Amino acid sequence: MAFRFEELEIWKASNNYIKDIYLITKKFPKEEAFALISQLKRAAGSVSANIAEGSGSSSKKDFSHYLDISIKSIFETVSHLYLAKEQKYITERDRICLYEQAEILVKRINSFKKWLNKK
């Protein structure tokens, strides 16, 4: 048996995004472990977690709400990436790569929301 969310491409893509965030934060200084690293991991992890949680909703409206929260978590992640770049923990190239992944993920979640609401 598979849970409904495990079949969703947006959940799979968000899982890949969090993996990339985990990889990039390994380069951060240790003193950021309980600050920026933690914030980045929580924000990025919230994306897939909210997709999973929302997939168990009893209504499309409720699921859509969880998808909105996922998108907001992506925005939060992107904001933290700017700080990471300003602090020179990541390169501009890394930031742009993760930014572009975030843009694609937002578009995919929004497309899924439209499909869900038409269903």
VMD Tcl script that draws the C-alpha trace (Angstrom):
set ca {
  {0.00 0.00 0.00}
  {1.21 3.49 -0.82}
  {0.00 6.69 0.71}
  {-1.66 9.06 -1.74}
  {1.13 11.66 -1.51}
  {3.82 9.16 -2.49}
  {2.41 9.11 -6.02}
  {2.37 12.89 -6.41}
  {5.07 14.35 -8.64}
  {5.02 17.58 -6.62}
  {5.83 15.63 -3.47}
  {8.69 13.81 -5.22}
  {10.06 17.12 -6.56}
  {9.81 18.77 -3.15}
  {11.67 15.83 -1.64}
  {14.47 16.35 -4.15}
  {14.55 20.04 -3.24}
  {15.00 19.33 0.46}
  {17.82 16.91 -0.39}
  {19.59 19.72 -2.24}
  {19.09 22.06 0.71}
  {20.58 19.46 3.06}
  {23.59 19.07 0.77}
  {24.22 22.79 0.48}
  {23.93 23.42 4.22}
  {26.72 20.92 4.89}
  {29.07 23.68 3.67}
  {27.82 26.18 6.27}
  {29.86 26.99 9.36}
  {29.05 24.96 12.46}
  {27.88 28.04 14.37}
  {24.89 28.24 12.02}
  {23.65 24.77 13.04}
  {20.89 26.14 15.27}
  {20.21 29.25 13.23}
  {20.25 29.52 9.44}
  {20.85 25.82 8.77}
  {17.93 24.87 10.98}
  {15.67 27.51 9.44}
  {16.52 26.43 5.91}
  {15.95 22.76 6.64}
  {12.65 23.41 8.43}
  {11.33 25.69 5.69}
  {12.32 23.35 2.86}
  {11.13 20.28 4.77}
  {7.79 21.94 5.34}
  {7.12 21.91 1.59}
  {6.94 18.13 1.22}
  {5.44 17.69 4.70}
  {2.50 19.97 3.90}
  {1.90 18.27 0.56}
  {1.83 14.93 2.37}
  {-0.40 16.20 5.16}
  {-2.76 17.93 2.75}
  {-3.15 14.80 0.66}
  {-4.97 13.27 3.61}
  {-7.54 16.06 3.66}
  {-11.21 15.27 3.33}
  {-11.85 18.18 0.96}
  {-10.19 19.80 -2.04}
  {-10.39 23.16 -0.28}
  {-8.43 21.84 2.70}
  {-5.83 20.16 0.47}
  {-5.48 23.42 -1.48}
  {-4.82 25.25 1.80}
  {-1.93 22.89 2.59}
  {-0.56 23.44 -0.92}
  {-0.63 27.19 -0.23}
  {1.39 26.62 2.92}
  {3.89 24.59 0.87}
  {4.31 27.50 -1.52}
  {4.84 29.91 1.38}
  {7.52 27.58 2.73}
  {9.28 27.74 -0.63}
  {9.24 31.55 -0.42}
  {10.69 31.35 3.08}
  {13.43 29.02 1.85}
  {14.32 31.39 -0.99}
  {14.54 34.29 1.45}
  {16.93 32.33 3.67}
  {19.05 31.53 0.61}
  {19.59 35.24 0.01}
  {20.96 35.56 3.53}
  {23.17 32.51 3.01}
  {24.57 34.15 -0.13}
  {25.09 37.49 1.64}
  {27.01 35.69 4.39}
  {29.07 33.94 1.69}
  {27.94 30.47 2.81}
  {26.81 29.71 -0.75}
  {27.81 31.04 -4.14}
  {25.56 33.13 -6.34}
  {25.47 30.16 -8.71}
  {24.19 27.89 -5.91}
  {21.55 30.47 -4.95}
  {20.37 30.84 -8.53}
  {20.19 27.06 -9.01}
  {18.08 26.61 -5.86}
  {16.01 29.68 -6.78}
  {15.21 28.21 -10.20}
  {14.27 24.88 -8.62}
  {11.98 26.80 -6.25}
  {10.32 28.64 -9.15}
  {9.62 25.38 -10.96}
  {8.26 23.79 -7.80}
  {5.88 26.73 -7.18}
  {4.63 26.49 -10.77}
  {4.09 22.75 -10.46}
  {2.22 23.09 -7.17}
  {0.05 25.86 -8.62}
  {-0.71 23.71 -11.68}
  {-1.63 20.81 -9.41}
  {-3.91 23.12 -7.40}
  {-5.71 24.20 -10.60}
  {-6.13 20.57 -11.66}
  {-7.35 19.61 -8.18}
  {-9.95 22.38 -8.09}
  {-11.29 21.43 -11.54}
  {-11.54 17.76 -10.62}
}
mol new
graphics top color blue
foreach p $ca { graphics top sphere $p radius 0.5 }
foreach p [lrange $ca 0 end-1] q [lrange $ca 1 end] { graphics top cylinder $p $q radius 0.2 }
display resetview
